[in-house]
């Protein structure tokens, strides 16, 4: 019997995550008083995210190979889900270039969207225990994507800009192109939710094309709000 979404452990994890993120942002604001210190915190967070996504991919792949060796192999370590790829790209890009990274104009939105949705509805808890390394590492890397987005925003190492919103749909197209490669060349089963919605109970609402349209619109609105706020501030 698996715990399911909103089991006691899941609720406690959500509460602790919110408290830790809030406390972390306060501490960064108080003690990371130079750009060098901010970069250290961002890179440390990125390294932590990289650790958890590698652990998650390794544990998931091991389980898949053990249960279905005909359809899965170590090549499946390559991320084939939206959030798995987002965590990997996010961590590496933040490690390499923590400030003014053009990739942020895609991955910060994409990672935060995916991280938030999965944190509040981790459907893998319906088939795995909370303390299964696949479940716990999955929750951790999703939570860290939210943390990293709030961190780069609060330290102004990333600033949403409506003039750069074109990067978001371009990045999404790159993700889906990788998904097609994984499906047609590598033989992965329904990568990037191609032909398989995130939730089978809401196939149209959680299909990749609906997610593309909705997330692009939300990203554009967020970027516009920040851009207008920055222009208003500059005009004073």
MARBA-3410 file (N, C-alpha, C, O; in Angstrom, 1 decimal):
236
0.9,-1.2,0.0,0.0,0.0,0.0,0.9,1.2,0.0,1.7,1.4,0.9 ~ 0.7,2.1,-1.0,1.5,3.3,-1.1,0.8,4.5,-0.5,-0.4,4.5,-0.5 ~ 1.6,5.4,0.0,1.0,6.5,0.8,0.0,7.5,0.0,-1.0,7.9,0.5 ~ 0.4,7.7,-1.3,-0.4,8.6,-2.1,-0.1,10.0,-1.9,0.7,10.4,-1.0 ~ -0.6,10.9,-2.8,-0.4,12.3,-2.7,-1.0,12.9,-1.4,-2.1,12.4,-1.0
-0.4,13.8,-0.8,-0.8,14.5,0.5,-0.9,13.5,1.7,-1.8,13.6,2.5 ~ 0.0,12.5,1.6,0.2,11.7,2.8,0.9,12.6,3.9,1.3,13.7,3.6 ~ 1.0,12.1,5.1,1.6,12.9,6.2,3.0,13.3,5.8,3.3,14.5,6.1 ~ 3.8,12.4,5.3,5.2,12.8,5.0,5.2,13.9,3.9,6.1,14.8,4.0 ~ 4.3,13.8,2.9,4.3,14.8,1.9,3.9,16.2,2.4,4.6,17.2,2.1
2.9,16.2,3.2,2.5,17.5,3.8,3.6,18.1,4.7,3.9,19.3,4.6 ~ 4.2,17.3,5.5,5.4,17.7,6.3,6.5,18.3,5.4,7.1,19.3,5.7 ~ 6.8,17.5,4.4,7.8,18.0,3.4,7.5,19.3,2.8,8.4,20.2,2.7 ~ 6.2,19.5,2.4,5.8,20.8,1.9,6.0,22.0,2.9,6.6,23.0,2.5 ~ 5.6,21.7,4.1,5.8,22.8,5.1,7.2,23.1,5.4,7.6,24.2,5.5
8.0,22.0,5.6,9.4,22.2,5.9,10.2,22.9,4.7,11.0,23.8,4.9 ~ 9.8,22.5,3.5,10.4,23.2,2.3,10.1,24.7,2.3,11.0,25.5,2.0 ~ 8.8,25.0,2.5,8.5,26.4,2.5,9.2,27.2,3.6,9.7,28.3,3.4 ~ 9.4,26.6,4.8,10.1,27.3,5.9,11.6,27.4,5.6,12.2,28.5,5.8 ~ 12.2,26.4,5.0,13.6,26.4,4.7,13.9,27.4,3.6,14.9,28.2,3.7
13.0,27.5,2.6,13.2,28.4,1.5,13.1,29.9,2.0,13.9,30.7,1.7 ~ 12.1,30.1,2.8,11.9,31.5,3.4,13.1,31.9,4.3,13.6,33.0,4.2 ~ 13.5,30.9,5.1,14.7,31.2,6.0,15.9,31.4,5.2,16.8,32.3,5.5 ~ 16.1,30.6,4.2,17.3,30.7,3.3,17.4,32.1,2.6,18.4,32.7,2.5 ~ 16.2,32.5,2.1,16.2,33.8,1.4,16.5,35.0,2.4,17.2,35.9,2.0
16.0,34.9,3.6,16.3,35.9,4.6,17.8,35.9,5.0,18.4,37.0,5.1 ~ 18.4,34.7,5.1,19.8,34.6,5.5,20.7,35.1,4.3,21.7,35.8,4.6 ~ 20.3,34.8,3.1,21.1,35.3,1.9,21.0,36.8,1.9,22.1,37.4,1.7 ~ 19.9,37.3,2.1,19.7,38.8,2.1,20.6,39.5,3.2,21.1,40.6,3.0 ~ 20.7,38.8,4.3,21.4,39.4,5.4,22.9,39.2,5.4,23.7,40.1,5.7
23.4,38.0,5.0,24.8,37.7,5.0,25.5,37.7,3.7,26.7,38.0,3.7 ~ 24.8,37.4,2.6,25.5,37.5,1.3,25.4,38.9,0.8,24.7,39.2,-0.1 ~ 26.3,39.8,1.4,26.2,41.2,1.1,27.1,41.6,0.0,27.3,42.8,-0.3 ~ 27.8,40.7,-0.7,28.6,41.0,-1.9,28.2,40.1,-3.0,27.7,39.0,-2.8 ~ 28.5,40.5,-4.2,28.2,39.7,-5.4,29.0,38.4,-5.4,28.5,37.3,-5.8
30.2,38.4,-4.8,31.0,37.2,-4.7,30.3,36.2,-3.8,30.3,35.0,-4.2 ~ 29.8,36.6,-2.7,29.1,35.7,-1.8,27.8,35.2,-2.4,27.5,34.0,-2.2 ~ 27.1,36.0,-3.1,25.9,35.6,-3.8,26.2,34.5,-4.8,25.5,33.5,-4.9 ~ 27.3,34.7,-5.6,27.7,33.7,-6.6,28.0,32.3,-5.9,27.7,31.3,-6.4 ~ 28.7,32.4,-4.7,29.0,31.2,-4.0,27.8,30.4,-3.6,27.7,29.2,-3.7
26.8,31.2,-3.1,25.5,30.5,-2.6,24.8,29.9,-3.8,24.3,28.8,-3.7 ~ 24.8,30.6,-5.0,24.1,30.1,-6.1,24.8,28.9,-6.7,24.1,27.9,-7.0 ~ 26.1,28.9,-6.7,26.9,27.7,-7.2,26.7,26.5,-6.3,26.6,25.4,-6.7 ~ 26.7,26.8,-5.0,26.5,25.7,-4.0,25.1,25.1,-4.2,25.0,23.9,-4.1 ~ 24.1,25.9,-4.4,22.8,25.5,-4.6,22.7,24.6,-5.9,22.0,23.6,-5.9
23.4,25.1,-6.9,23.4,24.4,-8.2,24.0,23.0,-8.0,23.6,22.1,-8.6 ~ 25.1,23.0,-7.3,25.8,21.7,-7.1,24.9,20.7,-6.3,24.9,19.6,-6.6 ~ 24.2,21.3,-5.3,23.3,20.5,-4.5,22.2,19.9,-5.4,21.8,18.7,-5.3 ~ 21.7,20.8,-6.3,20.6,20.3,-7.3,21.2,19.3,-8.2,20.5,18.3,-8.5 ~ 22.4,19.4,-8.7,23.0,18.5,-9.5,23.1,17.1,-8.9,22.9,16.1,-9.5
23.5,17.1,-7.6,23.6,15.9,-6.8,22.3,15.1,-6.8,22.3,13.9,-7.0 ~ 21.2,15.8,-6.5,19.9,15.2,-6.3,19.4,14.7,-7.6,18.7,13.7,-7.7 ~ 19.6,15.4,-8.7,19.1,15.0,-10.0,19.8,13.8,-10.5,19.3,12.9,-11.1 ~ 21.1,13.7,-10.3,21.9,12.6,-10.7,21.5,11.4,-9.8,21.4,10.3,-10.4 ~ 21.3,11.5,-8.5,20.8,10.5,-7.7,19.5,10.0,-8.2,19.2,8.8,-8.2
18.6,10.9,-8.5,17.3,10.5,-9.0,17.3,9.8,-10.3,16.7,8.7,-10.4 ~ 18.1,10.2,-11.2,18.1,9.5,-12.5,18.8,8.2,-12.3,18.3,7.2,-13.0 ~ 19.8,8.1,-11.5,20.4,6.8,-11.3,19.5,5.8,-10.6,19.4,4.6,-11.0 ~ 18.8,6.2,-9.6,17.9,5.3,-8.9,16.7,4.9,-9.7,16.3,3.7,-9.7 ~ 16.1,5.8,-10.5,15.0,5.5,-11.4,15.5,4.5,-12.5,14.8,3.6,-12.8
16.6,4.8,-13.1,17.1,3.9,-14.1,17.4,2.5,-13.6,17.1,1.5,-14.3 ~ 18.0,2.4,-12.4,18.3,1.1,-11.8,17.0,0.3,-11.7,16.9,-0.9,-12.0 ~ 16.0,1.0,-11.2,14.7,0.3,-11.0,14.0,-0.1,-12.3,13.5,-1.2,-12.4 ~ 14.2,0.7,-13.3,13.6,0.4,-14.6,14.3,-0.8,-15.2,13.7,-1.7,-15.8 ~ 15.6,-0.8,-15.1,16.4,-1.9,-15.7,16.1,-3.2,-15.0,15.9,-4.3,-15.6
15.9,-3.1,-13.7,15.6,-4.3,-12.9,14.2,-4.9,-13.2,14.0,-6.1,-13.2 ~ 13.3,-4.0,-13.5,11.9,-4.5,-13.7,11.6,-4.8,-15.2,10.8,-5.6,-15.5 ~ 12.3,-4.1,-16.1,12.0,-4.3,-17.5,13.3,-4.1,-18.3,13.5,-3.1,-19.0 ~ 14.2,-5.1,-18.2,15.5,-5.0,-18.9,15.5,-5.0,-20.5,16.4,-4.5,-21.1 ~ 14.3,-5.4,-21.0,14.2,-5.4,-22.5,14.0,-4.0,-23.0,14.4,-3.7,-24.1
13.3,-3.2,-22.3,13.0,-1.8,-22.7,13.9,-0.7,-22.1,13.8,0.4,-22.6 ~ 14.6,-1.0,-21.1,15.4,0.0,-20.4,16.9,-0.5,-20.3,17.2,-1.6,-20.1 ~ 17.8,0.5,-20.4,19.2,0.3,-20.2,19.8,1.5,-19.6,19.1,2.5,-19.3 ~ 21.2,1.5,-19.5,21.8,2.7,-18.8,21.7,3.9,-19.7,22.0,5.0,-19.2 ~ 21.3,3.8,-21.0,21.1,5.0,-21.8,20.0,5.8,-21.3,19.9,7.0,-21.6
19.1,5.2,-20.5,18.0,5.9,-19.9,18.3,6.8,-18.8,17.5,7.5,-18.2 ~ 19.6,6.9,-18.5,20.1,7.9,-17.5,19.9,9.3,-18.1,19.7,10.3,-17.3 ~ 19.9,9.4,-19.4,19.6,10.7,-20.1,18.2,11.1,-19.7,17.2,10.3,-19.9 ~ 18.0,12.3,-19.1,16.7,12.7,-18.7,15.7,12.7,-19.9,16.0,13.2,-21.0 ~ 14.5,12.2,-19.7,13.5,12.2,-20.7,12.1,12.7,-20.2,11.1,12.5,-20.8
12.2,13.4,-19.1,11.0,14.1,-18.5,11.3,15.6,-18.5,12.5,16.0,-18.4 ~ 10.3,16.4,-18.5,10.5,17.8,-18.4,11.3,18.3,-17.2,12.3,19.0,-17.4 ~ 10.9,17.8,-16.1,11.6,18.3,-14.9,13.0,17.6,-14.7,13.9,18.3,-14.2 ~ 13.2,16.4,-15.1,14.5,15.8,-15.1,15.5,16.5,-15.9,16.6,16.8,-15.5 ~ 15.1,16.9,-17.1,16.0,17.7,-18.0,16.2,19.1,-17.4,17.3,19.6,-17.5
15.1,19.7,-16.9,15.2,21.1,-16.4,16.2,21.1,-15.2,17.0,22.0,-15.2 ~ 16.1,20.2,-14.3,17.0,20.2,-13.2,18.5,20.0,-13.6,19.4,20.7,-13.1 ~ 18.7,19.1,-14.6,20.1,18.9,-15.1,20.6,20.2,-15.7,21.8,20.7,-15.4 ~ 19.9,20.8,-16.6,20.3,22.0,-17.4,20.4,23.2,-16.4,21.4,23.9,-16.5 ~ 19.5,23.3,-15.5,19.5,24.4,-14.5,20.8,24.4,-13.7,21.4,25.4,-13.5
21.1,23.2,-13.1,22.2,23.1,-12.2,23.5,23.4,-13.0,24.4,24.1,-12.4 ~ 23.7,22.8,-14.2,24.9,23.0,-14.9,25.1,24.5,-15.3,26.2,25.0,-15.2 ~ 24.0,25.1,-15.8,24.0,26.5,-16.3,24.3,27.4,-15.1,25.1,28.4,-15.3 ~ 23.8,27.2,-13.9,24.0,28.0,-12.8,25.4,27.8,-12.2,26.0,28.8,-11.7 ~ 26.0,26.6,-12.4,27.4,26.4,-12.0,28.4,27.1,-12.9,29.3,27.7,-12.5
28.1,27.1,-14.2,29.0,27.7,-15.2,28.9,29.3,-15.2,29.9,30.0,-15.2 ~ 27.6,29.8,-15.2,27.4,31.2,-15.3,26.3,31.6,-14.4,25.1,31.7,-14.9 ~ 26.5,31.9,-13.1,25.5,32.2,-12.2,24.7,33.5,-12.4,23.6,33.7,-11.9 ~ 25.3,34.4,-13.1,24.7,35.7,-13.3,24.5,36.1,-14.8,25.3,35.7,-15.7 ~ 23.3,36.7,-15.1,23.0,37.1,-16.5,23.1,36.0,-17.5,23.6,36.2,-18.6
22.7,34.8,-17.1,22.7,33.6,-17.9,21.5,33.6,-18.8,20.4,33.6,-18.4 ~ 21.7,33.7,-20.2,20.5,33.7,-21.1,19.6,32.5,-20.9,18.5,32.6,-21.2 ~ 20.2,31.4,-20.5,19.4,30.1,-20.3,18.4,30.3,-19.2,17.3,29.7,-19.3 ~ 18.7,31.2,-18.3,17.7,31.5,-17.2,16.3,31.9,-17.8,15.3,31.7,-17.1 ~ 16.4,32.6,-18.9,15.1,33.1,-19.5,14.2,32.0,-20.0,13.1,32.3,-20.5
14.7,30.8,-20.0,13.9,29.7,-20.3,13.8,28.8,-19.0,12.7,28.4,-18.6 ~ 14.9,28.4,-18.5,15.0,27.3,-17.5,14.4,27.8,-16.2,13.9,26.9,-15.4 ~ 14.5,29.0,-15.8,14.0,29.5,-14.5,12.5,29.4,-14.5,11.9,28.9,-13.5 ~ 11.8,29.8,-15.6,10.4,29.7,-15.7,10.0,28.2,-15.7,9.2,27.7,-14.9 ~ 10.6,27.5,-16.6,10.3,26.1,-16.9,10.5,25.2,-15.7,9.7,24.4,-15.3
11.7,25.4,-15.0,12.0,24.6,-13.8,11.1,25.0,-12.6,10.7,24.1,-11.9 ~ 10.8,26.2,-12.5,9.9,26.6,-11.4,8.5,26.2,-11.6,7.8,25.7,-10.6 ~ 8.0,26.2,-12.8,6.7,25.7,-13.1,6.6,24.2,-12.8,5.7,23.8,-12.0 ~ 7.5,23.5,-13.3,7.5,22.0,-13.1,7.7,21.7,-11.7,7.1,20.7,-11.1 ~ 8.6,22.4,-11.0,8.9,22.1,-9.6,7.7,22.3,-8.7,7.4,21.5,-7.9
7.0,23.4,-9.0,5.8,23.8,-8.2,4.7,22.7,-8.4,4.1,22.3,-7.4 ~ 4.4,22.4,-9.6,3.4,21.4,-9.9,3.7,20.1,-9.3,2.8,19.5,-8.7 ~ 4.9,19.6,-9.4,5.2,18.3,-8.9,5.3,18.3,-7.4,4.9,17.3,-6.7 ~ 5.7,19.4,-6.8,5.7,19.5,-5.3,4.3,19.3,-4.7,4.2,18.7,-3.7 ~ 3.4,19.9,-5.4,2.0,19.9,-4.9,1.2,18.6,-5.4,0.2,18.3,-4.8
1.7,18.0,-6.5,1.1,16.8,-6.9,2.1,15.8,-7.4,2.3,15.6,-8.6 ~ 2.9,15.2,-6.5,3.9,14.2,-6.9,3.2,12.8,-7.1,3.1,12.0,-6.2 ~ 2.7,12.6,-8.3,2.0,11.4,-8.6,2.8,10.1,-8.4,2.2,9.0,-8.3 ~ 4.1,10.2,-8.3,4.9,9.0,-8.1,4.6,8.4,-6.7,5.0,7.3,-6.5 ~ 4.1,9.2,-5.8,3.8,8.7,-4.5,2.6,7.7,-4.5,2.3,7.0,-3.5
1.9,7.6,-5.6,0.9,6.6,-5.8,1.4,5.2,-6.1,0.7,4.2,-6.0 ~ 2.7,5.2,-6.5,3.3,3.9,-6.8,4.6,3.6,-6.1,5.2,2.5,-6.3 ~ 5.0,4.6,-5.3,6.3,4.4,-4.5,6.1,5.0,-3.1,5.2,5.8,-2.9 ~ 6.8,4.5,-2.2,6.8,5.0,-0.8,7.5,6.3,-0.8,8.3,6.7,-1.7 ~ 7.2,7.1,0.2,7.8,8.5,0.3,9.3,8.4,0.5,10.0,9.2,-0.1
9.8,7.4,1.2,11.2,7.2,1.5,12.0,6.4,0.5,13.2,6.2,0.6 ~ 11.3,6.0,-0.5,12.0,5.4,-1.7,12.9,6.4,-2.2,12.5,7.6,-2.4 ~ 14.1,6.0,-2.5,15.1,7.0,-3.0,14.7,7.7,-4.2,15.0,8.9,-4.4 ~ 13.9,7.1,-5.0,13.3,7.7,-6.2,12.4,8.8,-5.9,12.4,9.9,-6.5 ~ 11.5,8.6,-4.9,10.5,9.6,-4.5,11.2,10.8,-3.8,11.0,11.9,-4.1
12.1,10.4,-2.8,12.7,11.5,-2.0,13.6,12.4,-2.9,13.6,13.6,-2.8 ~ 14.4,11.7,-3.7,15.3,12.5,-4.5,14.5,13.3,-5.6,14.9,14.4,-6.0 ~ 13.3,12.8,-6.0,12.5,13.5,-6.9,11.9,14.8,-6.3,11.9,15.8,-6.9 ~ 11.4,14.6,-5.1,10.9,15.8,-4.4,12.0,16.8,-4.1,11.8,18.0,-4.2 ~ 13.2,16.3,-3.8,14.3,17.2,-3.5,14.7,18.1,-4.7,14.9,19.3,-4.6
14.9,17.4,-5.8,15.3,18.2,-7.0,14.3,19.1,-7.5,14.6,20.2,-8.1 ~ 13.0,18.8,-7.3,11.9,19.7,-7.7,11.9,20.9,-6.7,11.7,22.1,-7.2 ~ 12.1,20.7,-5.5,12.1,21.7,-4.5,13.3,22.7,-4.7,13.2,23.9,-4.6 ~ 14.4,22.1,-5.1,15.6,22.9,-5.3,15.5,23.8,-6.6,16.1,24.8,-6.6 ~ 14.7,23.4,-7.5,14.5,24.2,-8.7,13.7,25.5,-8.3,14.0,26.6,-8.8
12.7,25.3,-7.4,12.0,26.5,-6.9,12.9,27.4,-6.1,12.9,28.6,-6.3 ~ 13.7,26.8,-5.2,14.7,27.6,-4.4,15.7,28.3,-5.3,15.9,29.5,-5.1 ~ 16.2,27.7,-6.3,17.2,28.3,-7.2,16.6,29.5,-8.0,17.2,30.5,-8.2 ~ 15.4,29.3,-8.4,14.7,30.4,-9.1,14.5,31.6,-8.2,14.8,32.7,-8.6 ~ 14.0,31.4,-7.0,13.8,32.5,-6.1,15.1,33.1,-5.7,15.2,34.3,-5.4
16.1,32.3,-5.6,17.5,32.8,-5.2,18.0,33.7,-6.3,18.5,34.8,-6.0 ~ 18.0,33.3,-7.5,18.6,34.1,-8.6,17.7,35.4,-8.8,18.2,36.4,-9.2 ~ 16.4,35.3,-8.5,15.6,36.5,-8.6,15.9,37.4,-7.5,16.0,38.6,-7.7 ~ 16.0,36.9,-6.3,16.2,37.8,-5.1,17.5,38.5,-5.1,17.7,39.6,-4.6 ~ 18.5,37.8,-5.7,19.9,38.4,-5.8,20.1,39.2,-7.1,21.1,39.7,-7.4
19.0,39.2,-7.9,19.1,39.9,-9.2,20.1,39.3,-10.2,20.6,40.0,-11.0 ~ 20.4,38.1,-10.0,21.3,37.4,-11.0,20.5,37.0,-12.2,21.0,36.6,-13.2 ~ 19.2,37.0,-12.1,18.3,36.8,-13.2,17.1,37.8,-13.0,16.6,38.0,-12.0 ~ 16.8,38.5,-14.1,15.7,39.5,-14.1,14.8,39.2,-15.3,15.3,39.4,-16.5 ~ 13.6,38.8,-15.1,12.7,38.5,-16.3,12.5,39.8,-17.1,12.4,40.9,-16.6
12.6,39.6,-18.4,12.6,40.7,-19.4,11.7,40.3,-20.6,12.0,39.3,-21.2 ~ 10.7,41.1,-20.8,9.8,40.8,-21.9,10.5,40.8,-23.3,10.1,40.1,-24.2 ~ 11.6,41.5,-23.4,12.3,41.5,-24.6,13.1,40.2,-24.9,13.5,40.0,-26.0 ~ 13.2,39.4,-23.9,13.9,38.2,-24.0,13.0,36.9,-23.9,13.4,35.8,-23.7 ~ 11.7,37.2,-23.9,10.7,36.1,-23.7,10.8,35.1,-24.9,10.3,34.0,-24.7
11.3,35.5,-26.0,11.4,34.6,-27.2,12.3,33.4,-26.8,12.2,32.3,-27.5 ~ 13.2,33.5,-25.8,14.0,32.4,-25.4,13.2,31.3,-24.9,13.6,30.1,-25.0 ~ 12.1,31.6,-24.2,11.3,30.5,-23.6,10.7,29.5,-24.7,10.9,28.3,-24.5 ~ 9.9,30.0,-25.7,9.4,29.0,-26.6,10.5,28.3,-27.4,10.4,27.2,-27.8 ~ 11.6,29.1,-27.6,12.8,28.4,-28.3,13.3,27.3,-27.5,13.7,26.2,-28.0
13.5,27.5,-26.2,14.0,26.5,-25.3,13.0,25.3,-25.2,13.4,24.1,-25.2 ~ 11.7,25.6,-25.2,10.7,24.5,-25.1,10.8,23.7,-26.4,10.7,22.4,-26.4 ~ 11.0,24.3,-27.5,11.1,23.6,-28.8,12.4,22.7,-28.8,12.3,21.6,-29.3 ~ 13.4,23.2,-28.2,14.6,22.4,-28.0,14.4,21.1,-27.2,14.9,20.0,-27.5 ~ 13.6,21.3,-26.1,13.2,20.2,-25.2,12.4,19.1,-26.0,12.7,17.9,-25.9
11.5,19.6,-26.8,10.6,18.6,-27.6,11.4,18.0,-28.7,11.2,16.8,-29.0 ~ 12.4,18.7,-29.2,13.3,18.1,-30.3,14.1,17.0,-29.7,14.3,15.9,-30.3 ~ 14.6,17.2,-28.4,15.3,16.1,-27.7,14.4,15.0,-27.5,14.8,13.8,-27.6 ~ 13.2,15.2,-27.1,12.2,14.2,-26.9,12.0,13.3,-28.1,11.9,12.1,-28.0 ~ 11.8,14.0,-29.3,11.7,13.2,-30.5,12.9,12.4,-30.8,12.7,11.3,-31.3
14.1,12.9,-30.6,15.3,12.2,-30.8,15.3,10.9,-29.9,15.7,9.8,-30.3 ~ 15.0,11.1,-28.6,14.9,10.0,-27.7,13.9,8.9,-28.1,14.2,7.8,-27.9 ~ 12.8,9.4,-28.6,11.8,8.4,-29.0,12.2,7.7,-30.3,12.1,6.5,-30.4 ~ 12.6,8.4,-31.3,12.8,7.8,-32.7,14.2,7.2,-32.8,14.3,6.2,-33.5 ~ 15.2,7.7,-32.1,16.5,7.2,-32.3,16.9,6.3,-31.1,17.5,5.2,-31.3
16.7,6.7,-29.9,17.1,5.9,-28.7,16.0,4.9,-28.3,16.3,4.0,-27.5 ~ 14.8,5.1,-28.8,13.8,4.1,-28.5,13.2,4.3,-27.1,12.6,3.3,-26.6 ~ 13.3,5.5,-26.5,12.6,5.7,-25.2,11.1,5.7,-25.4,10.6,5.9,-26.4 ~ 10.5,5.3,-24.3,9.0,5.2,-24.3,8.4,6.5,-23.8,8.5,6.9,-22.7 ~ 7.7,7.2,-24.8,7.0,8.4,-24.5,7.8,9.5,-23.8,7.3,9.9,-22.7
9.0,9.9,-24.3,9.7,10.9,-23.6,9.1,12.3,-23.8,8.3,12.5,-24.7 ~ 9.3,13.1,-22.8,8.8,14.5,-22.8,7.3,14.5,-23.0,6.7,15.4,-23.6 ~ 6.6,13.4,-22.5,5.2,13.3,-22.6,4.6,13.4,-24.0,3.5,13.9,-24.3 ~ 5.4,13.0,-25.0,5.0,12.9,-26.4,4.0,11.7,-26.5,4.4,10.6,-26.3 ~ 2.8,12.1,-26.7,1.7,11.0,-26.8,1.2,10.5,-25.5,0.4,9.6,-25.4
1.7,11.2,-24.4,1.2,10.7,-23.1,1.1,12.0,-22.2,2.1,12.6,-21.9 ~ -0.1,12.4,-21.8,-0.2,13.6,-20.9,0.4,13.3,-19.6,0.6,12.2,-19.1 ~ 0.7,14.4,-18.9,1.2,14.3,-17.5,0.2,13.6,-16.6,0.6,12.8,-15.8 ~ -1.1,13.9,-16.8,-2.1,13.2,-16.0,-3.1,12.5,-16.9,-3.7,13.2,-17.8 ~ -3.2,11.2,-16.8,-4.2,10.5,-17.7,-5.6,10.9,-17.5,-6.4,10.8,-18.4
-5.9,11.4,-16.3,-7.3,11.9,-16.0,-7.6,13.2,-16.7,-8.8,13.6,-16.8 ~ -6.6,13.9,-17.2,-6.8,15.2,-17.8,-5.9,15.3,-19.1,-5.0,16.1,-19.1 ~ -6.2,14.4,-20.1,-5.3,14.3,-21.2,-5.0,15.6,-22.0,-3.9,15.8,-22.4 ~ -6.1,16.4,-22.2,-5.9,17.6,-23.0,-5.3,18.7,-22.2,-4.3,19.3,-22.7 ~ -5.7,18.8,-21.0,-5.1,19.9,-20.1,-3.7,19.7,-19.8,-3.0,20.6,-19.5
-3.2,18.4,-19.8,-1.8,18.2,-19.4,-1.0,17.6,-20.5,0.0,16.9,-20.3 ~ -1.4,17.8,-21.7,-0.6,17.4,-22.9,0.5,18.4,-23.1,0.5,19.5,-22.6 ~ 1.5,18.0,-23.8,2.7,18.8,-24.0,2.4,20.1,-24.7,3.0,21.2,-24.3 ~ 1.5,20.1,-25.6,1.2,21.3,-26.4,0.3,22.3,-25.5,0.5,23.5,-25.7 ~ -0.5,21.8,-24.7,-1.3,22.7,-23.8,-0.3,23.3,-22.7,-0.4,24.5,-22.4
0.6,22.5,-22.2,1.6,23.0,-21.3,2.4,24.0,-21.9,2.8,25.0,-21.3 ~ 2.8,23.8,-23.2,3.6,24.8,-23.9,2.9,26.1,-24.0,3.4,27.2,-23.7 ~ 1.6,26.1,-24.5,0.8,27.3,-24.6,0.6,28.0,-23.3,0.8,29.2,-23.2 ~ 0.2,27.3,-22.3,-0.1,27.9,-21.0,1.2,28.5,-20.3,1.2,29.6,-19.8 ~ 2.3,27.7,-20.3,3.5,28.1,-19.7,4.1,29.3,-20.4,4.7,30.2,-19.8
4.0,29.3,-21.7,4.6,30.5,-22.5,3.8,31.7,-22.1,4.4,32.8,-21.9 ~ 2.5,31.6,-22.0,1.6,32.8,-21.7,2.0,33.3,-20.3,2.1,34.5,-20.1 ~ 2.1,32.4,-19.3,2.4,32.8,-18.0,3.8,33.4,-17.9,4.0,34.4,-17.2 ~ 4.8,32.8,-18.6,6.1,33.4,-18.6,6.1,34.8,-19.2,6.8,35.7,-18.7 ~ 5.3,35.0,-20.2,5.3,36.3,-20.8,4.7,37.4,-19.9,5.1,38.5,-19.8
3.6,37.0,-19.2,3.0,37.9,-18.2,3.9,38.2,-17.1,4.1,39.4,-16.7 ~ 4.6,37.2,-16.6,5.6,37.5,-15.5,6.7,38.4,-16.0,7.1,39.4,-15.3 ~ 7.2,38.1,-17.2,8.3,39.0,-17.8,7.8,40.4,-18.0,8.6,41.4,-17.7 ~ 6.6,40.6,-18.4,6.0,41.9,-18.7,5.9,42.7,-17.3,6.2,43.9,-17.3 ~ 5.4,42.0,-16.3,5.3,42.6,-15.0,6.6,43.1,-14.5,6.7,44.3,-14.0
7.6,42.3,-14.6,9.0,42.7,-14.1,9.5,43.8,-15.0,10.1,44.8,-14.4 ~ 9.3,43.8,-16.3,9.9,44.8,-17.2,9.2,46.1,-16.9,9.9,47.2,-16.8 ~ 7.9,46.2,-16.7,7.2,47.4,-16.4,7.6,48.0,-15.1,7.8,49.2,-14.9 ~ 7.8,47.1,-14.1,8.3,47.5,-12.8,9.6,48.1,-12.8,9.9,49.2,-12.2 ~ 10.5,47.5,-13.6,11.9,48.1,-13.8,11.9,49.4,-14.5,12.6,50.3,-14.1
11.0,49.6,-15.5,11.0,50.8,-16.2,10.4,51.9,-15.3,10.8,53.1,-15.4 ~ 9.4,51.6,-14.5,8.8,52.5,-13.6,9.8,53.0,-12.6,9.9,54.2,-12.2 ~ 10.6,52.1,-12.1,11.6,52.4,-11.1,12.7,53.3,-11.7,13.2,54.2,-11.0 ~ 13.1,53.0,-12.9,14.1,53.7,-13.6,13.7,55.1,-13.9,14.5,56.1,-14.0 ~ 12.4,55.3,-14.1,11.8,56.6,-14.5,11.8,57.6,-13.3,11.6,58.8,-13.5
11.9,57.0,-12.1,11.7,57.9,-10.9,13.0,58.7,-10.6,13.1,59.5,-9.7
END
